Amino acid sequence: MAAKVVKYSREGVTYYEIRGALPDGTRYEDRVGFSERELTFRHLVAARIKLLRSEYEMACQNVRAECRANIAAPGWVKQLIF
């Protein structure tokens, strides 16, 4: 699933927000904010954005696993049990 990372500033804080859809159709949103001083540590900011993306991927995997586990069997399958 594709996710979009959006950057915006509000009251001196820069936010990075990840938005995307999960396989079951629900929306996924998460964000992290950095002050101007924290933005000087670019490697930490980049690492946190990578973590946001990996958390989104894990959420997608968890939802896919739930969908696979909840596959409904047709009604006639229940009749085959002896």
TORSE-301955 format. One line per field, with one value per atom (N, C-alpha, C): residue number from 1; atom name; y negated, x, z. Coordinates in nm, 4 decimals, padded with zeros to 6 digits. Layout:
BEGIN
mipa: [NUM, ...]
baro: [CA, ...]
y: [Y, ...]
x: [X, ...]
z: [Z, ...]
END
This chain:
BEGIN
mipa: [1, 1, 1, 2, 2, 2, 3, 3, 3, 4, 4, 4, 5, 5, 5, 6, 6, 6, 7, 7, 7, 8, 8, 8, 9, 9, 9, 10, 10, 10, 11, 11, 11, 12, 12, 12, 13, 13, 13, 14, 14, 14, 15, 15, 15, 16, 16, 16, 17, 17, 17, 18, 18, 18, 19, 19, 19, 20, 20, 20, 21, 21, 21, 22, 22, 22, 23, 23, 23, 24, 24, 24, 25, 25, 25, 26, 26, 26, 27, 27, 27, 28, 28, 28, 29, 29, 29, 30, 30, 30, 31, 31, 31, 32, 32, 32, 33, 33, 33, 34, 34, 34, 35, 35, 35, 36, 36, 36, 37, 37, 37, 38, 38, 38, 39, 39, 39, 40, 40, 40, 41, 41, 41, 42, 42, 42, 43, 43, 43, 44, 44, 44, 45, 45, 45, 46, 46, 46, 47, 47, 47, 48, 48, 48, 49, 49, 49, 50, 50, 50, 51, 51, 51, 52, 52, 52, 53, 53, 53, 54, 54, 54, 55, 55, 55, 56, 56, 56, 57, 57, 57, 58, 58, 58, 59, 59, 59, 60, 60, 60, 61, 61, 61, 62, 62, 62, 63, 63, 63, 64, 64, 64, 65, 65, 65, 66, 66, 66, 67, 67, 67, 68, 68, 68, 69, 69, 69, 70, 70, 70, 71, 71, 71, 72, 72, 72, 73, 73, 73, 74, 74, 74, 75, 75, 75, 76, 76, 76, 77, 77, 77, 78, 78, 78, 79, 79, 79, 80, 80, 80, 81, 81, 81, 82, 82, 82]
baro: [N, CA, C, N, CA, C, N, CA, C, N, CA, C, N, CA, C, N, CA, C, N, CA, C, N, CA, C, N, CA, C, N, CA, C, N, CA, C, N, CA, C, N, CA, C, N, CA, C, N, CA, C, N, CA, C, N, CA, C, N, CA, C, N, CA, C, N, CA, C, N, CA, C, N, CA, C, N, CA, C, N, CA, C, N, CA, C, N, CA, C, N, CA, C, N, CA, C, N, CA, C, N, CA, C, N, CA, C, N, CA, C, N, CA, C, N, CA, C, N, CA, C, N, CA, C, N, CA, C, N, CA, C, N, CA, C, N, CA, C, N, CA, C, N, CA, C, N, CA, C, N, CA, C, N, CA, C, N, CA, C, N, CA, C, N, CA, C, N, CA, C, N, CA, C, N, CA, C, N, CA, C, N, CA, C, N, CA, C, N, CA, C, N, CA, C, N, CA, C, N, CA, C, N, CA, C, N, CA, C, N, CA, C, N, CA, C, N, CA, C, N, CA, C, N, CA, C, N, CA, C, N, CA, C, N, CA, C, N, CA, C, N, CA, C, N, CA, C, N, CA, C, N, CA, C, N, CA, C, N, CA, C, N, CA, C, N, CA, C, N, CA, C, N, CA, C, N, CA, C, N, CA, C, N, CA, C]
y: [00.1167, 00.0000, -00.1236, -00.2235, -00.3465, -00.4426, -00.5083, -00.6083, -00.7401, -00.8477, -00.9807, -01.0488, -01.1035, -01.1773, -01.3255, -01.3961, -01.5377, -01.6157, -01.7264, -01.8124, -01.9453, -01.9910, -02.1223, -02.1814, -02.3145, -02.3860, -02.4568, -02.4560, -02.5246, -02.5713, -02.7019, -02.7636, -02.7249, -02.7267, -02.6993, -02.5525, -02.4660, -02.3222, -02.2661, -02.1878, -02.1239, -01.9813, -01.9492, -01.8172, -01.7370, -01.6096, -01.5140, -01.4170, -01.4052, -01.3203, -01.2172, -01.0937, -00.9872, -00.9519, -00.9461, -00.9145, -00.8047, -00.7117, -00.6035, -00.5208, -00.4297, -00.3393, -00.2010, -00.1361, 00.0011, 00.0952, 00.2199, 00.3139, 00.3372, 00.3151, 00.3353, 00.2109, 00.1050, -00.0155, -00.1262, -00.1003, -00.2049, -00.2966, -00.4170, -00.5143, -00.5019, -00.5247, -00.5225, -00.6606, -00.7204, -00.8501, -00.8474, -00.9017, -00.9154, -01.0364, -01.1051, -01.2213, -01.2372, -01.3106, -01.3428, -01.4884, -01.5608, -01.7018, -01.7273, -01.8234, -01.8612, -02.0124, -02.0574, -02.2003, -02.2408, -02.3718, -02.4196, -02.3651, -02.3567, -02.3062, -02.1571, -02.0812, -01.9378, -01.9116, -02.0024, -01.9845, -01.9938, -02.0508, -02.0582, -01.9197, -01.8255, -01.6880, -01.6082, -01.6305, -01.5753, -01.4231, -01.3590, -01.2126, -01.1565, -01.2260, -01.1799, -01.1999, -01.3111, -01.3367, -01.2303, -01.2019, -01.1005, -00.9632, -00.9305, -00.8012, -00.7915, -00.9010, -00.8989, -00.8852, -00.9479, -00.9342, -00.7908, -00.7286, -00.5876, -00.5005, -00.5336, -00.4584, -00.4745, -00.5955, -00.6166, -00.5257, -00.5188, -00.4349, -00.2870, -00.2450, -00.1031, -00.0682, -00.1621, -00.1376, -00.1225, -00.2016, -00.1893, -00.0532, -00.0096, 00.1214, 00.2337, 00.2226, 00.3241, 00.3251, 00.2074, 00.2005, 00.2668, 00.2448, 00.3097, 00.4614, 00.5089, 00.6534, 00.7138, 00.6437, 00.6941, 00.7023, 00.6001, 00.6006, 00.7107, 00.7307, 00.8393, 00.9744, 00.9933, 01.1197, 01.1398, 01.0327, 01.0427, 01.0784, 01.0162, 01.0453, 01.1908, 01.2424, 01.3825, 01.4762, 01.4409, 01.5264, 01.5234, 01.4156, 01.3997, 01.4352, 01.5140, 01.5532, 01.6435, 01.6028, 01.6783, 01.7989, 01.9105, 02.0324, 02.0314, 02.0840, 02.0930, 02.1803, 02.1597, 02.2325, 02.3824, 02.4286, 02.5725, 02.6442, 02.5727, 02.6372, 02.6903, 02.6197, 02.6635, 02.7949, 02.8226, 02.9449, 03.0675, 03.0485, 03.1612, 03.2206, 03.1612, 03.2125, 03.3307, 03.4450, 03.5662, 03.5829]
x: [00.0851, 00.0000, 00.0902, 00.0479, 00.1256, 00.0820, 00.1793, 00.1524, 00.2130, 00.1545, 00.2006, 00.2537, 00.3755, 00.4340, 00.4165, 00.3519, 00.3219, 00.3996, 00.4608, 00.5362, 00.4629, 00.4415, 00.3810, 00.4317, 00.4246, 00.4716, 00.3541, 00.3565, 00.2541, 00.3156, 00.3132, 00.3616, 00.5057, 00.5921, 00.7338, 00.7707, 00.6744, 00.7008, 00.6751, 00.7694, 00.7545, 00.7055, 00.5946, 00.5344, 00.5539, 00.5785, 00.5779, 00.4652, 00.3735, 00.2566, 00.2512, 00.2253, 00.2105, 00.0627, 00.0122, -00.1286, -00.1372, -00.2241, -00.2419, -00.3639, -00.3948, -00.5077, -00.4541, -00.5190, -00.4845, -00.5611, -00.5163, -00.5821, -00.7310, -00.7759, -00.9183, -01.0023, -00.9393, -01.0122, -01.0088, -00.9588, -00.9510, -00.8327, -00.8402, -00.7331, -00.6289, -00.5030, -00.3929, -00.3300, -00.3152, -00.2496, -00.1613, -00.0430, 00.0498, 00.1363, 00.1818, 00.2666, 00.3674, 00.4720, 00.5757, 00.6148, 00.6438, 00.6795, 00.8202, 00.8862, 01.0220, 01.0291, 01.1012, 01.1262, 01.2375, 01.2607, 01.3666, 01.5026, 01.5257, 01.6549, 01.6714, 01.5637, 01.5709, 01.5945, 01.5483, 01.5662, 01.7121, 01.7984, 01.9408, 02.0049, 01.9461, 01.9962, 01.9241, 01.9667, 01.8972, 01.8925, 01.9975, 01.9984, 01.8932, 01.8666, 01.7627, 01.6234, 01.6061, 01.4779, 01.4525, 01.5549, 01.5407, 01.5118, 01.5770, 01.5537, 01.4104, 01.3580, 01.2208, 01.1188, 01.1475, 01.0571, 01.0599, 01.1783, 01.1871, 01.1075, 01.1136, 01.0376, 00.8869, 00.8428, 00.7013, 00.6578, 00.7412, 00.7073, 00.7060, 00.8023, 00.8053, 00.6872, 00.6438, 00.5255, 00.4011, 00.3936, 00.2819, 00.2852, 00.4030, 00.4154, 00.3760, 00.4146, 00.3764, 00.2249, 00.1632, 00.0177, -00.0500, 00.0038, -00.0515, -00.0384, 00.0768, 00.0973, 00.0019, -00.0183, -00.1092, -00.2526, -00.2952, -00.4313, -00.4462, -00.3434, -00.3491, -00.3619, -00.2860, -00.2927, -00.4316, -00.4911, -00.6264, -00.7268, -00.7111, -00.8033, -00.7916, -00.6692, -00.6500, -00.7111, -00.6998, -00.7513, -00.9040, -00.9644, -01.1098, -01.1844, -01.1233, -01.1917, -01.3087, -01.4248, -01.5455, -01.5589, -01.5925, -01.6148, -01.7579, -01.7797, -01.9168, -02.0036, -02.1332, -02.2249, -02.2225, -02.1978, -02.2001, -02.0805, -01.9713, -01.8541, -01.8883, -01.9732, -02.0110, -02.0886, -02.1553, -02.2339, -02.1472, -02.0233, -01.9362, -01.8701, -01.8900, -01.8299, -01.9130, -01.8474, -01.9190, -01.9165]
z: [00.0000, 00.0000, 00.0000, -00.0697, -00.0789, 00.0307, 00.0881, 00.1903, 00.1461, 00.1925, 00.1561, 00.2816, 00.2729, 00.3840, 00.3547, 00.4468, 00.4302, 00.5355, 00.4932, 00.5848, 00.5956, 00.7202, 00.7400, 00.8708, 00.8811, 01.0003, 01.0657, 01.1980, 01.2746, 01.4060, 01.4302, 01.5537, 01.5854, 01.4859, 01.5064, 01.5144, 01.4965, 01.4998, 01.3602, 01.3108, 01.1805, 01.2019, 01.1387, 01.1525, 01.0248, 01.0405, 00.9306, 00.9607, 00.8673, 00.8872, 00.7752, 00.8131, 00.7135, 00.7068, 00.5837, 00.5608, 00.4562, 00.4819, 00.3856, 00.4199, 00.3319, 00.3527, 00.3857, 00.4795, 00.5139, 00.4213, 00.4094, 00.3172, 00.3448, 00.4674, 00.4965, 00.4690, 00.4172, 00.3802, 00.4838, 00.6026, 00.7036, 00.6745, 00.7287, 00.7076, 00.8182, 00.7815, 00.8769, 00.8765, 00.9945, 01.0075, 01.1310, 01.1159, 01.2280, 01.1987, 01.3022, 01.2782, 01.3899, 01.3560, 01.4523, 01.4284, 01.5362, 01.5255, 01.5754, 01.5119, 01.5489, 01.5644, 01.6667, 01.6814, 01.5851, 01.5738, 01.4840, 01.5262, 01.6550, 01.7029, 01.6726, 01.6875, 01.6578, 01.5094, 01.4238, 01.2798, 01.2375, 01.3222, 01.2872, 01.2881, 01.3587, 01.3619, 01.2531, 01.1295, 01.0130, 01.0142, 01.0625, 01.0625, 01.1578, 01.2679, 01.3604, 01.3005, 01.2298, 01.1639, 01.0569, 00.9769, 00.8716, 00.9312, 01.0427, 01.1072, 01.1591, 01.2123, 01.2647, 01.1514, 01.0364, 00.9222, 00.8699, 00.8680, 00.8283, 00.9243, 01.0532, 01.1529, 01.1301, 01.0947, 01.0630, 00.9488, 00.8446, 00.7292, 00.7659, 00.8482, 00.8860, 00.9766, 01.0617, 01.1443, 01.0573, 00.9504, 00.8562, 00.7870, 00.7456, 00.6806, 00.7763, 00.9030, 01.0019, 01.0227, 01.0259, 01.0400, 00.9206, 00.8002, 00.6803, 00.6901, 00.7344, 00.7473, 00.8498, 00.9620, 01.0652, 01.0136, 00.9395, 00.8856, 00.7813, 00.6977, 00.5983, 00.6677, 00.7763, 00.8503, 00.9106, 00.9637, 01.0184, 00.9092, 00.7927, 00.6820, 00.6383, 00.6331, 00.5951, 00.6982, 00.8265, 00.9332, 00.9397, 00.8938, 00.9050, 00.7772, 00.6912, 00.5679, 00.6050, 00.5646, 00.5986, 00.5065, 00.5655, 00.4876, 00.4352, 00.3182, 00.2663, 00.3571, 00.3522, 00.4383, 00.4185, 00.2968, 00.2712, 00.3308, 00.3639, 00.4235, 00.5621, 00.6356, 00.7699, 00.7652, 00.6558, 00.6441, 00.6194, 00.5798, 00.5493, 00.6734, 00.7890, 00.9117, 00.9605, 00.9841, 01.0257, 01.1747]
END
